[in-house]
Amino acid sequence: MNRLIVFLVGLQLISCGGPGGMVRNEASGAALGTSYNLIYLSPEKLDLQKQIDSVFDAINHSLSTYIPTSDISRINKGDSTLVVDQMFREVFNLSQEVYTHTKGHFDPTVGILVNAWGFGPGKQMEMDSARVDSLLRYVGFNKVKLTERFTVQKTEPDIYFDFNAIAKGYSIDRLAKLMEMHDVENYLLEVGGELVAKGQNQIKGKPWVVGIEDPTIEDDRKLKATIQLQDKALASSGNYRHFREDPVSGVKYVHTIDPITGFTKNSNTLAATVLADNCAKADAYATSFMAMDLDEVLKLLTVRRELEAYIIFFDEKGETHEFMTPGFEALLTKS
């Protein structure tokens, strides 16, 4: 799912430093078209900024559609001989897994439709059934594969990859591996609203606590919920504060693109937050939940027990409701 049709639900880091036996190290800046904020604790001052920059540089070189010379850009231009690196392979394989489990609702080849409908950087087109059918020829993760030689094979040369809906989550997983390489056991890492937490905030002697903003409030920022996050990844997707209301019925909808039909659809899911063992998986599922019908999401969550989720949705009267899996609800902090 192209990142341009999904607006991340903002996550505010609300843990802060204090006295204790550990040093609080921080790094923040801009990367991957968004911002990042990293907190990691160590017995002594530890500056990992150069290594952090290297992680982002490597991900850009592999997965950025905004860099003409990146691997993904070369593949999109038709290079079928390029041997992709480990990062590309890991993202490709996970995308294939989520594509299968969501029955095609997570699809990194949907970018051509996003552009055509006017939600992306490409040229907007006049859309009708014939145009949609012609573009669907280039959509479908079942039309691409990774060969034994680690080259990418496409059934149609114009198929366009866009891993933006999983790349931020994956970048945090790579940063988490960097922390582990330096024996950092307690950290809270955030990139573009996606998070990975390990251990706890030893400076305060408490778990890491993060807040999820209320997506229905347009003029102010208010937390909808706060949870304790430990040894888990969290990602949120949503048409954040971007929904429309039918002037006659008063029913609220959000606008998204169904990669299966190729048409835009009205969805009553406003925001989806997913917990998983790694952030790339949480990112991919949170994105796909915005394109799925709510009953499909709830059914999937009964099967994929490794996922915990928090869904904010509208009913047929336009009233806001919430759904939480038991595992997610257990992590809520008490007010």
C-alpha positions in Angstrom: 0.0 0.0 0.0 1.5 3.3 -1.1 2.3 5.5 1.9 0.5 8.4 0.1 -2.9 6.9 0.8 -2.1 6.1 4.4 -1.6 8.7 7.1 0.2 7.5 10.1 -1.5 7.9 13.5 0.9 10.0 15.5 2.7 8.5 18.5 4.1 10.7 21.2 7.1 9.4 23.3 6.1 10.3 26.8 8.9 8.7 28.7 11.6 11.0 30.0 15.0 10.7 31.6 15.9 11.1 35.2 18.5 9.9 37.8 19.7 6.3 37.7 22.6 4.1 36.9 22.2 4.3 33.1 23.0 7.1 30.6 20.2 8.2 28.3 21.4 8.5 24.8 19.3 10.2 22.1 19.4 10.6 18.4 16.9 12.5 16.2 16.6 13.9 12.8 15.1 13.4 9.3 15.3 10.2 7.2 13.1 8.3 4.8 10.9 11.3 4.2 10.0 11.5 7.8 11.5 12.1 11.3 13.1 9.8 13.8 13.6 9.9 17.5 15.7 7.2 19.2 16.3 6.7 23.0 18.8 4.1 24.1 20.3 3.5 27.5 23.8 2.4 28.3 26.2 2.3 31.3 28.3 5.0 29.6 27.7 7.7 27.0 27.3 6.0 23.6 27.2 7.9 20.4 25.8 5.7 17.5 24.9 8.6 15.1 27.3 7.5 12.3 26.0 3.9 12.5 22.4 5.2 12.5 23.1 7.3 9.4 24.6 4.3 7.7 21.5 2.2 8.4 19.3 4.9 6.7 21.7 5.2 3.8 21.7 1.5 3.2 17.9 1.3 3.3 17.7 4.3 0.8 20.1 2.6 -1.5 18.0 -0.5 -1.5 14.4 0.6 -1.2 13.9 4.3 -1.9 11.7 5.0 -5.0 12.8 8.7 -4.6 16.5 7.9 -5.5 16.9 7.1 -9.2 20.0 4.9 -8.7 18.5 2.8 -5.9 18.0 -0.9 -6.4 14.2 -0.6 -6.4 14.3 2.3 -8.9 16.5 0.3 -11.2 14.1 -2.7 -11.0 11.1 -0.4 -11.6 12.9 0.8 -14.7 13.2 -2.8 -16.0 16.6 -4.0 -14.8 16.0 -7.8 -14.5 19.7 -8.6 -13.9 20.2 -6.7 -10.6 21.0 -9.0 -7.7 19.2 -7.5 -4.7 20.7 -7.2 -1.3 19.5 -8.9 2.0 17.3 -6.0 3.0 15.4 -6.1 -0.3 15.0 -9.8 0.0 13.7 -9.6 3.6 11.2 -6.9 2.7 10.1 -8.7 -0.5 9.6 -12.0 1.4 7.6 -10.5 4.2 5.5 -8.5 1.7 4.7 -11.8 0.0 3.7 -13.4 3.3 1.4 -10.5 4.3 0.0 -10.3 0.7 -1.1 -13.9 1.1 -2.5 -13.7 4.6 -4.5 -10.5 3.7 -5.7 -12.0 0.5 -4.1 -9.3 -1.6 -5.0 -6.2 0.5 -1.4 -5.6 1.2 0.2 -5.1 -2.2 3.4 -3.1 -2.8 2.6 -3.1 -6.6 -0.4 -0.8 -6.1 1.6 2.4 -6.8 0.4 2.8 -10.4 -3.2 3.0 -9.2 -2.3 5.5 -6.5 -0.8 7.8 -9.1 -3.7 7.3 -11.5 -6.3 8.2 -8.9 -4.4 11.4 -8.0 -3.1 10.4 -4.6 0.6 10.0 -5.6 3.4 11.9 -7.3 2.6 10.5 -10.7 0.2 11.8 -13.4 -3.5 11.6 -12.5 -5.7 10.1 -15.1 -9.4 10.1 -16.0 -10.6 6.9 -14.4 -13.3 4.6 -15.5 -13.8 0.8 -15.6 -11.8 0.4 -18.7 -8.9 2.4 -17.4 -8.9 0.6 -14.1 -9.0 -2.8 -15.8 -6.0 -1.8 -18.0 -4.0 -0.7 -14.9 -4.8 -3.8 -12.9 -2.7 -5.7 -15.4 0.3 -4.2 -13.5 -1.0 -4.8 -10.0 -0.6 -8.0 -8.0 2.2 -9.4 -5.9 1.5 -12.8 -7.4 2.9 -11.4 -10.6 6.4 -11.0 -9.3 8.9 -13.3 -7.7 12.4 -13.5 -6.4 14.6 -15.9 -8.3 17.1 -18.3 -6.9 19.8 -15.9 -8.1 18.1 -13.1 -6.1 17.0 -11.2 -9.1 13.4 -9.9 -9.5 11.2 -11.4 -12.1 8.0 -9.6 -13.3 5.3 -10.9 -15.5 4.9 -7.3 -16.8 7.9 -5.0 -17.2 5.9 -2.0 -16.1 5.0 -3.4 -12.7 6.1 -0.8 -10.2 7.3 -1.7 -6.7 6.7 0.7 -3.7 7.7 -0.6 -0.3 7.0 2.7 1.5 4.3 1.1 3.6 6.7 -1.4 5.1 10.1 0.4 4.8 9.8 2.6 7.9 8.9 -0.4 10.1 11.8 -2.4 8.5 14.2 0.5 9.2 13.4 0.3 12.9 14.1 -3.4 12.9 17.5 -2.7 11.4 18.1 0.0 14.0 17.1 -2.5 16.7 19.7 -4.9 15.3 22.3 -2.1 15.5 21.5 -1.6 19.2 21.9 -5.3 19.9 25.2 -5.3 18.1 26.4 -2.7 20.7 24.9 -4.7 23.6 22.1 -2.1 24.2 19.3 -3.9 26.0 17.0 -1.0 26.7 15.7 1.3 24.0 12.7 3.0 22.5 13.1 3.7 18.7 10.6 5.7 16.6 10.6 6.4 12.9 7.6 8.2 11.4 5.3 7.1 14.2 6.3 3.5 14.2 8.0 2.0 17.3 10.1 -0.7 18.7 10.7 -1.0 22.5 13.1 -3.3 24.2 13.6 -3.8 27.9 12.4 -0.8 30.0 13.2 2.7 31.0 15.8 1.8 33.6 16.4 5.5 34.4 12.9 5.7 35.8 12.6 2.0 36.8 9.4 1.7 34.7 8.3 0.2 31.4 8.4 2.3 28.3 5.1 4.1 27.9 3.8 5.5 24.5 0.7 7.4 23.7 -1.6 6.9 20.7 -3.3 10.1 19.5 -7.0 10.5 19.0 -7.5 10.6 15.2 -11.0 12.2 15.4 -9.8 15.5 16.9 -8.9 17.9 14.2 -7.9 21.1 16.0 -5.9 19.8 18.9 -3.7 16.8 19.8 -5.1 14.5 22.5 -4.1 11.1 23.5 -6.6 8.4 22.8 -4.8 5.7 24.9 -1.4 5.0 26.5 0.2 1.6 26.6 3.2 -0.1 28.1 5.5 -1.3 25.4 8.2 -3.9 26.1 10.0 -6.2 23.6 7.4 -5.4 21.0 7.0 -3.4 17.8 4.0 -1.1 17.2 2.8 0.5 14.0 -0.3 2.6 13.2 -2.0 3.4 9.9 -5.0 5.6 9.3 -6.6 8.3 7.4 -5.5 10.5 10.2 -7.9 13.4 10.7 -8.7 13.0 7.0 -12.2 11.7 6.6 -15.4 13.0 5.0 -18.9 13.2 6.1 -21.9 12.5 3.9 -23.9 15.8 4.0 -27.2 13.9 3.8 -26.8 10.8 6.0 -24.0 12.2 8.2 -22.1 8.9 7.8 -18.4 9.3 8.0 -16.0 7.6 5.6 -12.3 7.5 4.8 -11.0 7.3 1.3 -8.6 4.5 0.3 -7.8 2.3 -2.7 -8.7 -1.3 -2.9 -5.7 -3.0 -4.7 -8.0 -5.9 -5.7 -10.7 -4.0 -7.5 -8.5 -1.0 -8.4 -11.2 1.4 -7.3 -11.3 3.8 -4.4 -13.6 2.6 -1.7 -15.3 4.0 1.3 -14.0 2.4 4.5 -15.4 2.8 8.0 -12.0 2.0 9.6 -10.4 5.3 10.7 -7.2 4.0 12.3 -5.5 0.7 13.0 -2.6 0.1 15.4 -0.9 -3.3 15.4 1.6 -4.9 17.8 3.9 -7.6 16.5 7.4 -9.1 17.1 9.0 -6.9 14.5 8.0 -3.5 13.1 8.0 -4.4 9.4 5.3 -6.9 10.0 3.3 -4.5 12.3 3.7 -1.8 9.6 2.5 -4.1 6.8 -0.6 -5.4 8.6 -1.6 -1.9 9.9 -1.5 -0.7 6.3 -3.5 -3.6 5.0 -6.2 -3.2 7.7 -7.1 0.1 6.2 -7.9 -1.5 2.9 -9.8 -4.4 4.3 -13.4 -4.5 5.5 -13.7 -4.5 9.3 -15.1 -8.0 9.5 -12.2 -9.3 7.4 -9.8 -7.7 9.8 -11.4 -9.2 12.9 -11.5 -12.6 11.2 -7.8 -12.4 10.3 -6.9 -11.4 13.9 -8.5 -14.7 15.2 -6.1 -16.6 12.9 -2.9 -14.5 13.2 -2.5 -14.9 16.9 0.9 -13.3 16.9 -0.7 -10.0 16.2 -2.5 -7.6 18.7 -4.5 -4.7 17.4 -6.5 -1.6 18.3 -9.0 -0.5 15.6 -11.0 2.8 15.6 -14.0 2.7 13.3 -17.3 4.3 12.4 -20.6 2.5 12.6 -23.5 2.9 10.1 -24.6 6.0 12.0 -21.2 7.7 11.8 -20.5 7.1 15.5 -17.0 6.2 16.6 -16.3 2.8 18.2 -13.2 0.9 19.2 -12.0 -2.7 19.1 -9.1 -4.1 21.0 -7.7 -7.6 21.1 -7.3 -8.9 24.7 -3.6 -8.8 24.4 -3.6 -5.1 23.4 -6.1 -4.2 26.1 -3.9 -5.8 28.7 -1.1 -3.3 27.9 -3.3 -0.2 28.5 -2.0 2.0 31.3 -4.4 2.9 34.1 -5.4 6.6 34.2 
